Amino acid sequence: VGEIFRVRLPCRPATGYEWRLKSVNRRIAAPAGPEIFQKDDSGLIGAGGVCVVSIKGVKPGRTKAVFVYRRSGEKGPPAKTFTLRLTVVAHAAK
């Protein structure tokens, strides 16, 4: 609870595709800032990299985070999906 973790998924925003958090039980885990793109070190125009999505544990419990890979504003099924099972635990007493 209270910690932020980052999910890193390969992406290539130059093609218009990005990973977005589609759903998560926000009572257990919530987005912690905007998605960030980190490009690879090749230096090539249009090179890929990773999309980084930050999620913060809100309260103890289990949930699924579902991510979709699609172009902004695009309708229909996404090009890819990724599901992550999350378990948020309370901090140990000090």
All heavy atoms as an XYZ file, in Angstrom:
714
protein
N       0.851     -1.179      0.000
C       0.000      0.000      0.000
C       0.895      1.240      0.000
O       1.857      1.316      0.757
C      -0.936     -0.005      1.229
C      -1.699      1.306      1.319
C      -1.899     -1.168      1.177
N       0.578      2.175     -0.870
C       1.324      3.426     -0.939
C       2.508      3.405     -1.876
O       3.052      4.452     -2.206
N       2.935      2.229     -2.302
C       4.084      2.148     -3.208
C       3.641      2.266     -4.666
O       2.553      1.844     -5.028
C       4.821      0.832     -3.019
C       5.562      0.765     -1.700
C       6.409     -0.483     -1.584
O       6.821     -1.039     -2.629
O       6.644     -0.900     -0.446
N       4.529      2.822     -5.464
C       4.282      2.940     -6.901
C       5.159      1.923     -7.610
O       6.342      1.797     -7.299
C       4.597      4.356     -7.413
C       3.629      5.358     -6.782
C       4.543      4.413     -8.935
C       3.928      6.800     -7.121
N       4.572      1.176     -8.516
C       5.370      0.278     -9.350
C       5.095      0.602    -10.802
O       4.088      1.211    -11.137
C       5.112     -1.207     -9.022
C       3.708     -1.661     -9.253
C       3.358     -2.260    -10.450
C       2.734     -1.502     -8.277
C       2.060     -2.682    -10.680
C       1.439     -1.927     -8.495
C       1.099     -2.514     -9.693
N       6.047      0.229    -11.642
C       5.961      0.587    -13.056
C       5.890     -0.657    -13.923
O       6.659     -1.592    -13.743
C       7.173      1.435    -13.428
C       7.066      2.821    -12.821
C       8.354      3.601    -12.871
N       8.180      4.890    -12.209
C       8.225      5.073    -10.897
N       8.447      4.066    -10.096
N       8.050      6.265    -10.376
N       4.952     -0.610    -14.858
C       4.784     -1.684    -15.833
C       5.412     -1.186    -17.124
O       5.075     -0.104    -17.613
C       3.290     -2.012    -16.040
C       3.118     -3.110    -17.068
C       2.637     -2.378    -14.714
N       6.345     -1.966    -17.681
C       7.056     -1.582    -18.902
C       6.670     -2.549    -20.022
O       6.885     -3.742    -19.895
C       8.562     -1.643    -18.681
C       9.066     -0.723    -17.609
C      10.559     -0.968    -17.362
N      11.132     -0.126    -16.360
C      11.368      1.170    -16.458
N      11.042      1.811    -17.543
N      11.920      1.837    -15.479
N       6.099     -1.982    -21.089
C       5.654     -2.791    -22.218
C       6.273     -2.246    -23.501
O       6.302     -1.028    -23.717
C       4.125     -2.764    -22.314
C       3.399     -3.341    -21.103
C       1.939     -2.922    -21.099
C       3.521     -4.846    -21.094
N       6.775     -3.122    -24.384
C       7.398     -2.653    -25.627
C       6.378     -1.911    -26.492
O       5.235     -2.348    -26.624
C       7.885     -3.930    -26.300
C       7.130     -5.037    -25.673
C       6.727     -4.582    -24.301
N       6.803     -0.778    -27.052
C       5.887     -0.008    -27.904
C       6.663      0.809    -28.922
O       7.881      0.939    -28.849
C       4.984      0.888    -27.057
S       5.824      2.198    -26.162
N       5.909      1.358    -29.877
C       6.486      2.169    -30.951
C       5.488      3.294    -31.257
O       4.735      3.234    -32.222
C       6.724      1.311    -32.174
C       7.524      1.983    -33.253
C       7.752      1.050    -34.427
N       8.540     -0.114    -34.077
C       9.869     -0.185    -34.170
N      10.543      0.850    -34.605
N      10.502     -1.277    -33.849
N       5.480      4.362    -30.424
C       4.515      5.446    -30.608
C       4.592      6.149    -31.960
O       3.613      6.750    -32.391
C       4.840      6.422    -29.480
C       5.570      5.631    -28.478
C       6.280      4.553    -29.236
N       5.738      6.075    -32.643
C       5.856      6.718    -33.962
C       4.842      6.136    -34.946
O       4.473      6.786    -35.919
C       7.279      6.566    -34.505
N       4.367      4.920    -34.698
C       3.351      4.299    -35.551
C       1.948      4.684    -35.103
O       0.976      4.292    -35.730
C       3.478      2.766    -35.517
O       3.239      2.308    -34.182
C       4.843      2.311    -35.987
N       1.860      5.425    -33.982
C       0.560      5.830    -33.455
C       0.052      4.913    -32.360
O      -0.958      5.203    -31.729
N       0.730      3.806    -32.114
C       0.286      2.854    -31.100
C       0.946      3.131    -29.754
O       2.144      3.411    -29.690
C       0.626      1.418    -31.521
C      -0.284      0.885    -32.587
C       0.048      1.011    -33.923
C      -1.481      0.263    -32.258
C      -0.787      0.524    -34.919
C      -2.320     -0.231    -33.242
C      -1.964     -0.095    -34.563
O      -2.797     -0.574    -35.534
N       0.122      3.043    -28.699
C       0.612      3.205    -27.336
C      -0.171      2.279    -26.407
O      -1.314      1.934    -26.680
C       0.421      4.640    -26.853
C       1.237      5.658    -27.599
C       1.009      7.059    -27.079
O      -0.157      7.457    -26.910
O       2.000      7.744    -26.846
N       0.454      1.889    -25.306
C      -0.220      1.106    -24.279
C      -0.962      2.057    -23.348
O      -0.435      3.094    -22.961
C       0.790      0.307    -23.459
C       1.320     -0.890    -24.159
C       2.526     -1.006    -24.780
C       0.675     -2.156    -24.306
N       2.671     -2.258    -25.313
C       1.545     -2.997    -25.035
C      -0.562     -2.671    -23.907
C       1.227     -4.303    -25.360
C      -0.880     -3.979    -24.229
C       0.002     -4.778    -24.946
N      -2.182      1.682    -22.994
C      -2.997      2.445    -22.050
C      -3.599      1.478    -21.034
O      -3.960      0.354    -21.376
C      -4.160      3.166    -22.758
C      -3.726      4.186    -23.755
C      -3.335      5.462    -23.075
N      -2.990      6.458    -24.075
C      -2.068      7.362    -23.895
N      -1.398      7.394    -22.787
N      -1.795      8.227    -24.831
N      -3.729      1.939    -19.808
C      -4.405      1.158    -18.780
C      -5.900      1.265    -19.039
O      -6.472      2.350    -18.961
C      -4.050      1.686    -17.391
C      -4.708      1.000    -16.211
C      -4.321     -0.475    -16.148
C      -4.322      1.702    -14.916
N      -6.521      0.145    -19.398
C      -7.945      0.138    -19.717
C      -8.795     -0.016    -18.459
O      -9.791      0.683    -18.284
C      -8.276     -0.992    -20.694
C      -9.741     -1.072    -21.030
C     -10.025     -2.236    -21.960
C     -11.524     -2.355    -22.211
N     -11.839     -3.551    -22.952
N      -8.398     -0.954    -17.584
C      -9.209     -1.159    -16.385
C      -8.375     -1.721    -15.239
O      -7.409     -2.450    -15.456
C     -10.377     -2.099    -16.687
O      -9.906     -3.388    -17.018
N      -8.771     -1.332    -14.027
C      -8.194     -1.830    -12.781
C      -9.175     -1.420    -11.681
O      -9.870     -0.411    -11.815
C      -6.778     -1.251    -12.529
C      -6.807      0.234    -12.258
C      -6.066     -2.009    -11.434
N      -9.270     -2.195    -10.627
C     -10.112     -1.827     -9.501
C      -9.400     -0.694     -8.759
O      -8.436     -0.923     -8.033
C     -10.337     -3.021     -8.587
C     -11.257     -2.702     -7.428
O     -11.412     -1.551     -7.024
N     -11.870     -3.728     -6.884
N      -9.867      0.527     -8.944
C      -9.187      1.705     -8.404
C      -9.295      1.826     -6.889
O      -8.636      2.660     -6.293
C      -9.702      2.967     -9.095
C      -9.259      3.008    -10.546
C      -9.869      4.189    -11.275
N      -9.512      4.138    -12.678
C      -8.786      5.052    -13.289
N      -8.336      6.092    -12.628
N      -8.504      4.937    -14.563
N     -10.092      0.993     -6.280
C     -10.118      0.970     -4.811
C      -8.895      0.219     -4.273
O      -8.528      0.371     -3.124
C     -11.398      0.319     -4.289
C     -12.645      1.175     -4.589
C     -13.879      0.464     -4.194
N     -13.971     -0.734     -5.050
C     -14.926     -1.630     -4.994
N     -15.887     -1.519     -4.119
N     -14.932     -2.667     -5.807
N      -8.264     -0.604     -5.125
C      -7.102     -1.394     -4.728
C      -5.810     -0.842     -5.322
O      -4.793     -0.742     -4.631
C      -7.308     -2.875     -5.122
C      -8.489     -3.434     -4.340
C      -6.037     -3.687     -4.889
C      -8.931     -4.807     -4.760
N      -5.830     -0.479     -6.590
C      -4.646      0.073     -7.277
C      -5.112      1.124     -8.267
O      -6.119      0.937     -8.937
C      -3.892     -1.040     -7.993
N      -4.380      2.211     -8.363
C      -4.809      3.316     -9.228
C      -3.647      3.845    -10.051
O      -2.489      3.744     -9.640
C      -5.385      4.442     -8.369
N      -3.947      4.425    -11.231
C      -2.893      5.036    -12.035
C      -2.168      6.102    -11.211
O      -2.789      6.795    -10.407
C      -3.647      5.677    -13.200
C      -4.961      4.985    -13.247
C      -5.267      4.582    -11.837
N      -0.877      6.211    -11.418
C      -0.066      7.181    -10.667
C       0.712      8.055    -11.644
O       1.934      8.030    -11.694
C       0.867      6.457     -9.708
N      -0.002      8.796    -12.459
C       0.648      9.671    -13.426
C       0.413      9.212    -14.847
O      -0.133      8.137    -15.085
N       0.839     10.034    -15.801
C       0.627      9.703    -17.211
C       1.568      8.593    -17.686
O       2.607      8.337    -17.074
C       0.965     11.020    -17.918
C       1.951     11.680    -17.009
C       1.528     11.297    -15.615
N       1.175      7.960    -18.785
C       2.054      6.971    -19.417
C       3.267      7.712    -19.975
O       3.147      8.836    -20.450
C       1.335      6.240    -20.556
C       0.229      5.310    -20.107
C      -1.116      6.002    -19.910
O      -1.219      7.225    -20.177
O      -2.056      5.337    -19.490
N       4.423      7.074    -19.906
C       5.666      7.686    -20.373
C       6.304      6.767    -21.411
O       6.265      5.545    -21.268
C       6.649      7.878    -19.201
C       6.044      8.821    -18.157
C       7.992      8.414    -19.677
C       6.825      8.856    -16.860
N       6.888      7.357    -22.453
C       7.616      6.578    -23.455
C       9.110      6.764    -23.240
O       9.599      7.880    -23.121
C       7.233      7.022    -24.870
C       8.060      6.370    -25.945
C       7.985      5.004    -26.155
C       8.927      7.118    -26.715
C       8.758      4.387    -27.136
C       9.699      6.519    -27.705
C       9.606      5.142    -27.911
N       9.844      5.657    -23.182
C      11.305      5.691    -23.108
C      11.829      5.020    -24.365
O      11.662      3.812    -24.537
C      11.802      4.961    -21.862
C      11.393      5.627    -20.576
C      11.806      4.839    -19.354
O      12.031      3.641    -19.413
N      11.888      5.516    -18.230
N      12.469      5.822    -25.251
C      12.935      5.238    -26.510
C      14.202      4.434    -26.293
O      14.935      4.633    -25.334
C      13.115      6.292    -27.576
C      14.159      7.319    -27.315
C      14.188      8.310    -28.466
C      15.194      9.393    -28.206
N      15.322     10.287    -29.345
N      14.437      3.537    -27.233
C      15.644      2.714    -27.146
C      16.869      3.567    -27.471
O      16.759      4.729    -27.840
C      15.545      1.468    -28.022
C      15.538      1.772    -29.512
O      15.900      2.896    -29.924
O      15.169      0.879    -30.284
N      18.033      2.993    -27.338
C      19.277      3.737    -27.515
C      19.822      3.728    -28.940
O      20.944      4.156    -29.172
C      20.352      3.157    -26.579
C      20.014      3.377    -25.122
O      19.289      4.328    -24.811
O      20.480      2.572    -24.287
N      19.017      3.259    -29.914
C      19.535      3.145    -31.284
C      19.750      4.502    -31.944
O      20.565      4.630    -32.845
C      18.573      2.309    -32.139
O      17.377      3.036    -32.378
N      18.993      5.524    -31.527
C      19.111      6.838    -32.140
C      18.394      6.955    -33.473
O      18.422      7.994    -34.121
N      17.724      5.893    -33.906
C      17.017      5.905    -35.187
C      15.671      6.613    -35.057
O      14.978      6.482    -34.052
C      16.786      4.471    -35.670
C      18.034      3.639    -35.927
C      17.660      2.206    -36.238
C      18.831      4.257    -37.064
N      15.294      7.357    -36.091
C      13.991      8.010    -36.119
C      12.908      6.945    -36.170
O      12.997      6.001    -36.955
C      13.880      8.959    -37.329
C      14.886     10.096    -37.166
C      12.466      9.493    -37.475
C      14.979     11.015    -38.344
N      11.903      7.087    -35.329
C      10.797      6.126    -35.302
C      11.116      4.842    -34.556
O      10.335      3.898    -34.584
N      12.265      4.818    -33.885
C      12.651      3.608    -33.147
C      11.671      3.340    -32.017
O      11.006      4.237    -31.517
C      14.059      3.762    -32.590
N      11.594      2.115    -31.622
C      10.716      1.724    -30.535
C      11.352      1.987    -29.188
O      12.352      2.678    -29.058
N      10.732      1.407    -28.200
C      11.195      1.555    -26.834
C      10.195      0.882    -25.915
O       9.630     -0.153    -26.272
N       9.955      1.495    -24.777
C       8.967      0.951    -23.852
C       8.015      2.043    -23.395
O       8.409      3.192    -23.208
C       9.620      0.280    -22.612
C      10.371     -0.970    -22.987
C      10.509      1.228    -21.858
N       6.755      1.659    -23.256
C       5.761      2.519    -22.635
C       5.739      2.134    -21.156
O       5.681      0.947    -20.823
C       4.384      2.310    -23.249
S       4.243      2.980    -24.917
N       5.821      3.122    -20.285
C       5.875      2.883    -18.849
C       4.587      3.423    -18.226
O       4.256      4.596    -18.394
C       7.096      3.571    -18.207
C       7.152      3.277    -16.715
C       8.379      3.146    -18.907
N       3.875      2.538    -17.529
C       2.635      2.919    -16.847
C       2.871      2.725    -15.353
O       3.282      1.655    -14.917
C       1.447      2.056    -17.317
C       0.166      2.490    -16.632
C       1.297      2.123    -18.836
N       2.633      3.779    -14.562
C       2.833      3.716    -13.117
C       1.512      3.468    -12.410
O       0.498      4.090    -12.739
C       3.445      5.021    -12.609
O       4.701      5.227    -13.207
N       1.542      2.558    -11.432
C       0.348      2.196    -10.664
C       0.709      2.232     -9.183
O       1.773      1.770     -8.789
C      -0.153      0.795    -11.057
C      -0.522      0.769    -12.535
C      -1.342      0.382    -10.208
C      -0.921     -0.592    -13.054
N      -0.190      2.780     -8.371
C       0.042      2.895     -6.931
C      -0.916      1.985     -6.172
O      -2.118      1.954     -6.464
C      -0.174      4.341     -6.489
C       0.099      4.583     -5.023
C      -0.050      6.045     -4.693
C       0.296      6.306     -3.239
N       0.268      7.742     -2.939
N      -0.385      1.257     -5.204
C      -1.224      0.436     -4.342
C      -2.041      1.327     -3.418
O      -1.477      2.198     -2.751
N      -3.362      1.123     -3.394
C      -4.249      1.967     -2.603
C      -4.642      1.286     -1.294
O      -4.550      1.880     -0.225
C      -5.511      2.344     -3.411
C      -6.485      3.146     -2.571
C      -5.115      3.105     -4.668
N      -5.095      0.042     -1.372
C      -5.446     -0.705     -0.167
C      -5.229     -2.189     -0.438
O      -5.213     -2.611     -1.597
C      -6.869     -0.407      0.294
C      -7.954     -1.066     -0.493
C      -9.311     -0.818      0.162
C     -10.315     -1.811     -0.368
N     -11.587     -1.727      0.299
N      -5.057     -2.996      0.599
C      -4.800     -4.416      0.395
C      -5.923     -5.097     -0.395
O      -7.104     -4.792     -0.201
C      -4.717     -4.981      1.816
C      -4.319     -3.816      2.660
C      -5.008     -2.636      2.026
N      -5.525     -5.992     -1.281
C      -6.497     -6.743     -2.069
C      -5.866     -7.231     -3.362
O      -4.679     -7.030     -3.618
N      -6.710     -7.869     -4.166
C      -6.269     -8.389     -5.470
C      -7.130     -7.793     -6.567
O      -8.325     -7.589     -6.387
C      -6.391     -9.905     -5.509
C      -5.438    -10.587     -4.590
C      -5.573    -12.077     -4.687
N      -4.656    -12.694     -3.739
C      -4.451    -13.973     -3.652
N      -5.095    -14.812     -4.441
N      -3.607    -14.447     -2.773
N      -6.504     -7.546     -7.707
C      -7.213     -7.017     -8.870
C      -6.430     -7.384    -10.120
O      -5.310     -7.863    -10.046
C      -7.405     -5.483     -8.762
O      -8.216     -5.033     -9.850
C      -6.086     -4.743     -8.795
N      -7.039     -7.155    -11.255
C      -6.367     -7.312    -12.545
C      -6.232     -5.933    -13.164
O      -7.154     -5.127    -13.102
C      -7.194     -8.169    -13.503
C      -7.193     -9.623    -13.220
C      -7.905    -10.329    -14.361
C      -8.659    -11.524    -13.876
N      -9.436    -12.148    -14.939
N      -5.091     -5.691    -13.769
C      -4.890     -4.477    -14.556
C      -4.866     -4.928    -16.014
O      -4.087     -5.796    -16.380
C      -3.591     -3.791    -14.184
N      -5.744     -4.344    -16.829
C      -5.823     -4.699    -18.243
C      -5.305     -3.513    -19.062
O      -5.794     -2.392    -18.922
C      -7.264     -5.052    -18.663
C      -7.325     -5.376    -20.151
C      -7.798     -6.216    -17.828
N      -4.306     -3.785    -19.899
C      -3.701     -2.782    -20.754
C      -4.066     -3.077    -22.206
O      -4.149     -4.242    -22.600
C      -2.171     -2.812    -20.625
C      -1.689     -2.556    -19.230
C      -1.587     -3.594    -18.314
C      -1.344     -1.283    -18.825
C      -1.139     -3.375    -17.021
C      -0.895     -1.047    -17.537
C      -0.796     -2.091    -16.633
N      -4.282     -2.024    -22.998
C      -4.579     -2.196    -24.422
C      -3.563     -1.412    -25.237
O      -3.089     -0.351    -24.828
C      -6.018     -1.755    -24.775
C      -7.039     -2.669    -24.121
C      -6.277     -0.313    -24.385
N      -3.212     -1.968    -26.397
C      -2.250     -1.349    -27.318
C      -3.023     -0.940    -28.549
O      -3.491     -1.783    -29.319
C      -1.160     -2.376    -27.662
C       0.029     -1.846    -28.409
C       0.849     -0.872    -27.853
C       0.370     -2.355    -29.657
C       1.976     -0.418    -28.530
C       1.495     -1.905    -30.331
C       2.292     -0.934    -29.757
O       3.402     -0.484    -30.417
N      -3.203      0.371    -28.713
C      -3.978      0.860    -29.851
C      -3.603      2.294    -30.166
O      -2.927      2.953    -29.395
C      -5.471      0.744    -29.576
C      -5.970      1.620    -28.464
C      -7.489      1.777    -28.376
N      -8.225      0.659    -28.846
C      -9.232      0.091    -28.203
N      -9.592      0.556    -27.035
N      -9.881     -0.915    -28.714
N      -4.097      2.745    -31.306
C      -3.912      4.143    -31.695
C      -4.939      4.990    -30.957
O      -6.063      4.559    -30.724
C      -4.102      4.305    -33.198
C      -2.985      3.713    -33.994
C      -3.187      3.981    -35.479
N      -2.034      3.539    -36.220
C      -2.079      2.705    -37.242
N      -3.232      2.217    -37.648
N      -0.977      2.356    -37.860
N      -4.551      6.200    -30.622
C      -5.438      7.120    -29.924
C      -6.703      7.361    -30.738
O      -6.629      7.611    -31.937
C      -4.716      8.445    -29.676
O      -5.550      9.340    -29.012
N      -7.851      7.257    -30.104
C      -9.124      7.504    -30.770
C      -9.620      6.373    -31.644
O     -10.698      6.465    -32.227
N      -8.862      5.305    -31.760
C      -9.253      4.186    -32.610
C     -10.361      3.368    -31.946
O     -10.313      3.089    -30.758
C      -8.024      3.302    -32.866
C      -8.204      2.306    -33.963
C      -6.884      1.612    -34.290
O      -6.342      0.908    -33.416
O      -6.397      1.819    -35.407
N     -11.349      2.991    -32.706
C     -12.458      2.157    -32.221
C     -12.174      0.700    -32.559
O     -11.286      0.397    -33.334
C     -13.784      2.588    -32.870
C     -14.138      4.041    -32.655
C     -14.550      4.307    -31.252
C     -15.051      5.746    -31.137
N     -14.879      6.313    -29.852
N     -12.945     -0.194    -32.001
C     -12.776     -1.614    -32.296
C     -11.772     -2.257    -31.362
O     -11.248     -1.623    -30.446
N     -11.490     -3.525    -31.609
C     -10.580     -4.245    -30.721
C      -9.144     -3.709    -30.821
O      -8.714     -3.266    -31.887
C     -10.663     -5.694    -31.202
C     -11.214     -5.626    -32.577
C     -12.022     -4.372    -32.676
N      -8.408     -3.734    -29.707
C      -7.018     -3.265    -29.731
C      -6.124     -4.229    -30.494
O      -6.467     -5.398    -30.691
C      -6.639     -3.222    -28.248
C      -7.539     -4.219    -27.599
C      -8.822     -4.192    -28.385
N      -4.954     -3.743    -30.909
C      -3.981     -4.593    -31.605
C      -3.437     -5.667    -30.657
O      -3.167     -6.786    -31.079
C      -2.840     -3.743    -32.150
N      -3.289     -5.305    -29.376
C      -2.793     -6.240    -28.365
C      -3.441     -5.919    -27.024
O      -3.855     -4.780    -26.790
C      -1.276     -6.111    -28.180
C      -0.445     -6.413    -29.385
C       1.024     -6.178    -29.079
C       1.878     -6.286    -30.327
N       3.288     -6.002    -30.039
N      -3.469     -6.913    -26.142
C      -3.875     -6.686    -24.756
C      -2.858     -7.376    -23.845
O      -2.178     -8.320    -24.248
C      -5.279     -7.235    -24.443
O      -5.286     -8.638    -24.677
C      -6.346     -6.559    -25.272
N      -2.759     -6.872    -22.634
C      -1.880     -7.464    -21.627
C      -2.610     -7.366    -20.296
O      -3.092     -6.289    -19.930
C      -0.553     -6.709    -21.564
C       0.380     -7.221    -20.509
C       1.084     -8.398    -20.695
C       0.555     -6.523    -19.327
C       1.941     -8.878    -19.720
C       1.413     -6.989    -18.346
C       2.107     -8.171    -18.548
N      -2.712     -8.475    -19.587
C      -3.385     -8.498    -18.294
C      -2.377     -8.862    -17.212
O      -1.608     -9.812    -17.356
C      -4.539     -9.511    -18.286
O      -5.469     -9.145    -19.315
C      -5.257     -9.530    -16.950
N      -2.386     -8.099    -16.145
C      -1.478     -8.290    -15.023
C      -2.308     -8.490    -13.770
O      -3.195     -7.695    -13.472
C      -0.596     -7.041    -14.885
C       0.416     -6.991    -13.767
C       1.488     -8.062    -13.974
C       1.051     -5.619    -13.710
N      -2.051     -9.571    -13.039
C      -2.737     -9.817    -11.763
C      -1.931     -9.134    -10.672
O      -0.738     -9.382    -10.533
C      -2.858    -11.299    -11.502
C      -3.730    -11.990    -12.503
C      -3.714    -13.501    -12.278
N      -4.278    -14.185    -13.415
C      -5.543    -14.580    -13.490
N      -6.349    -14.368    -12.476
N      -5.988    -15.179    -14.560
N      -2.600     -8.305     -9.902
C      -1.932     -7.509     -8.851
C      -2.399     -7.939     -7.477
O      -3.595     -8.180     -7.263
C      -2.256     -6.039     -9.014
C      -1.950     -5.384    -10.342
C      -2.507     -3.972    -10.367
C      -0.456     -5.348    -10.559
N      -1.461     -8.015     -6.551
C      -1.781     -8.215     -5.140
C      -1.141     -7.072     -4.373
O       0.090     -6.917     -4.392
C      -1.246     -9.562     -4.633
O      -1.803    -10.616     -5.411
C      -1.605     -9.769     -3.162
N      -1.963     -6.272     -3.728
C      -1.479     -5.163     -2.914
C      -1.540     -5.615     -1.466
O      -2.564     -6.120     -1.007
C      -2.348     -3.901     -3.133
C      -1.883     -2.762     -2.230
C      -2.307     -3.464     -4.590
N      -0.433     -5.452     -0.766
C      -0.357     -5.864      0.635
C      -0.075     -4.654      1.516
O       0.511     -3.655      1.073
C       0.721     -6.946      0.862
C       0.369     -8.214      0.084
C       2.077     -6.455      0.446
N      -0.479     -4.758      2.782
C      -0.237     -3.681      3.741
C       1.229     -3.684      4.143
O       1.890     -4.729      4.127
C      -1.130     -3.862      4.964
N       1.743     -2.538      4.500
C       3.106     -2.448      5.021
C       3.173     -3.159      6.368
O       2.249     -3.093      7.160
C       3.521     -0.982      5.223
C       3.885     -0.289      3.970
N       5.014     -0.596      3.251
C       3.268      0.706      3.288
C       5.091      0.200      2.182
N       4.038      0.989      2.184
N       4.293     -3.788      6.637
C       4.505     -4.412      7.937
C       4.680     -3.320      8.997
O       5.273     -2.279      8.724
C       5.733     -5.308      7.895
N       4.157     -3.561     10.182
C       4.297     -2.595     11.275
C       5.761     -2.487     11.689
O       6.474     -3.488     11.710
C       3.450     -3.022     12.455
N       6.191     -1.279     12.009
C       7.598     -1.078     12.412
C       7.733     -1.086     13.905
O       6.939     -0.739     14.660
C       8.121      0.236     11.846
C       8.220      0.189     10.347
C       8.815      1.470      9.841
C       8.930      1.416      8.315
N       9.515      2.586      7.771
